[in-house]
Amino acid sequence: MRRGAGWRPRSGWLVLAPVLTVALLAGPVLAGLAGVLLPAFGWLPALGGEGPTLAPWRALAEWPGLWPSLRLTLGTGFAATLISLGVTLLFVAGWQGTRSFAAVVRLLSPLLSVPHAAAAFGLAFLIAPSGWIARAVSPALTGWERPPDWLTVNDPAGLALILGLVVKEVPFLLLMTLAALGQADSRRSALVAQTLGYGRVAGWFKVVLPRVWPQLRLPVLAVLAYSLSVVDMALILGPTRPPTLAVQVLVWMGHPDLAFRFVAAAGAALMGLVVAGSLGVFWLGERGVARLGRAWAEAGGRGRGLDVVARPLGLGLAALAAGLVLAGLAGLMVWSVAGLWRFPEVWPQGLGLGTWARAAPGLWAAGATTALIGLVAVLVAVALVIGCLEAEDRAGGPPRRALWLIWLPLIVPQVAFLPGLQTLALVLGLDGGVAAVTAAHVVFVLPYVFLALADPWRAWDRRAGMVAAALGAGPWRVLWAVRLPMLLRPVLTAAAVGFAVSVAQYLPTLLIGGGRVSTLTTEAVALAAGANRRVIGVWAVAQMALPMLGFLIALAVPALVFARRRGMAA
Amino acid sequence: MSAGLRLDHLRIARGGAVLVALDLHVAPGEVVTIMGPSGSGKSTLLAAVLGHLAPGFRMEGRVWLDGRDITALPVRARRVGILFQDDILFPHLSVGGNLAFALPARVHDRQARIATALEAAGLGGFEGRDPATLSGGQRTRVALMRTLLAEPQALLLDEPFSRLDAAMRAQMRSFMLTRAAEAGVPVLMVTHDVEDARAAGGRVLDPLGTPLRV
C-alpha cells in the first residue's frame, strides 16, 4: 500500500489484463495489415504469388472505375463527417440546458443501438421513389399514379449514402459531446460569455467548443474513418457503378477467381492510405480552423444575430435526423407485416404475419447464431475491460498512455485489415467458423465497452472500498461484493452497448466467417440486392430488435435487483 | 427615466418559501451589499438580475436598468456584468485574449485598450500570459477587467473575495471597489462576510430587505 494514495491493493496477476487487451486489439490489426500489404506486393505463395511485384497495383490502376470511385469515397466520407459534426455542434451550441435539448437527446440516444444496416434500410424505404415520403404527397401534390423513375436510393452522387451516415453519426457525436461537456466547466463558461453580451451559438463556439474539442477529436476522426470505409450502408444506399472503394474491395475479395485477391489487397492497402491521408488532412484543417477561431473570438463580435438562424436550424436538423431514423424504422415494421400495398396508398390494404411465418426458420437460426456470438464476445470484452480498469485502479496514478490503442480498431478501417486476416487464415489453413467470428467481434466490441464503462468505473466512490477493506475484505472480495454490485447498472449498460455493436458487425462476420456464418446482419444486407421489401422489413426489424432486447435487459435487471434500494435508483 | 439599477417589488419564491423580497434602487457609483448565510437566497437574487433563474422559482416584480425594463430580456441583452466566486477565465485564450473577448467588436484600438486595462490592474505586459500561470489575486483582477471592458451598465459581485487569502482580500476589495466607482455603475454585491460588507461602505440588507447594521 502506498502512503497517502489511500486504499490500493496490489495488482497481482491483474496486470495481465491490460497487456492481453492491447495484444488483442493491436494484434489482429497489425496482422491484418501485414496480410494485406504482402499480397498487395504480390507475395502470397498459397495462391502462386512469389512477389515482390507491382502487378496488383497496376491492375488496380487499370480499373476504369478507380478515379470516380475515389472521388465518391472522399466526397461521401468528408461530407457525412462535416455535416454530422455541424448538425451536432449547432444543436448543442444553440440548445444546451433547455427542455427541447433534453427531449431531443432522449429521442436520439436509443438510436445509437440501431444497427447501421437497419437504419439504412429504413431510410431507403422512406426516400425511395415508391417510399413513404412519395406516397404521403401522392397523388395529391405530385399527380403520380406510379412511382417516378428517379434514382433517390443508390444515386450516383452518393447523396443517399451521405444522408444515411449523417442520421447514424449524429447520435454518436451527440453522446460523445455530452460526455465531454460534463468534464469541461461548460455551463458557467457559456453563462459568462452571455453576460458579456454574446449570443448563445457564437458564445458556445468561442468558449465551450475549444475546451471540449480535445475529447471530441478522436470520436470525430473515428466517424471520418468509418464514413470513408463503410461497407454495409454503402451496399444498401450507395452508388453501384462504380461503388465506393470499400465496396469494390469486397467485390474483389468475393470474386470466385482467387487471383483477384491480389488486386483486392492492393485496394485494401489503398483504402488504408486514403483514410490515413484524410485523417491527416482533417488534422491540418483543424489547426487552421483553430487559428482562425481564436482570431474570431478575440475580435469581440457578439454574434447575437446568428442565433436567429442557427438555433432553429440546429434544432430542426437534429430533430430531422431523429425523425428520419424513427420514421424509417416504423416503415420497416409496417412493410414486415404488410399485405397488398399499392403505390400511392399510404397504408397497406391488409396486415398479416405471413412474411414473418415464412422467414421464421431462417430467423431463428440466424438469430441464435447472432445472439451466441454477441453474448460470448461481450462476456470476454467486459471481463477484459473490468480487468484493465481494476488494474489501472490498483496501480494508482493516471490512466495508462497505451489506452489510446482502444481507438485503433475504430480508426483503422475494417476493410483495410480484415481482408488480410482472411488471407492469413486461408494461408494457415484455418477454417473461419463461429469461434473465429466471435474472436473478431471482440476486437470491435471491446473499445465500445471500454468507452461506456470507463467513466462510471472511475467515478465510483472509493470510500466504500476503503470501508470494506477496513472490515477485513480482500481486494477481490471488494471487487465482487462491493464494487461490481454497486456498478451493476453501468456494467450492464456497457454490455448492452457491446452486444449492439456485435449484432451490427457485417464485414468481420462475412470475411472471417468465410461467408458461412449467417447472422441477422449478413442475411439482411444480402437482401439489399433483391427487392422484396416485406422480407427486408422482417430481417431488418429482427436485426434492430435484438440489440434493443439487450438494452431492455440492462435496464430491467438492476431495477428488479435493487427494487427495494432507493440509493441504487437510476 | 432613472439611472441605476432598480429592483421594483422583486419577490422570488420557491415552493412556499419566499427567498428574496426587495424593493431597492442602486444609484450609479453606489454599492449595495446583500448579506446572509448560504442558502438564504443571495444566489437566487443574482440569477434573477442576470436573467437565468432556474425553472421552479416564481418571480414577481420587475427589474429596471437605466430606465429599461430588463425583466424579460435574455442574459446576453441585459448588459449586466458579473464577477463570480471563481474567475472562470477561458483557459484556451491568453490573458489578452480573454480581455479581447470582452471588448466590443466596434472598438478598433483593441491592443491599446487591453494594455491600458492591464496597466490599471497592475498587470502591465501580461497580454501573452497563459491564465493558468497567474496567481489567484491576478486571476481575479483579470476577471474584473474582463467584466468591465464589456461596458456593463450594472455590476454584480458574487462573493468575489471568498477564494482569496486574508492578506489579498483587503487589497482586492479596495482595488475592485475603486474600479467599480470609476466605471460609475451601480454595484450589487452578495456576501456572507461582514468584513466585505463593511469595506463596501454602502447600505447592507438581507435578501428579504431588512437593513443590517455592520
Interface residues (C-beta under 8 A of the other chain):
Chain A: D185 R188 S189 L191 V192 A193 Q194 T195 L196 G197 Y198 G199 R200 G203 K206 V207 P210 R211 R294 A297 E298 A299 G300 G301 R302 R304
Chain B: L50 H52 P74 V75 R76 A77 R78 R79 V80 G81 I82 F84 D86 I88 F90 P91 H92 L93 G96 G97 A100 F101 A102 L103 P104 A105 V107 R110 R146 T147 A150 P152
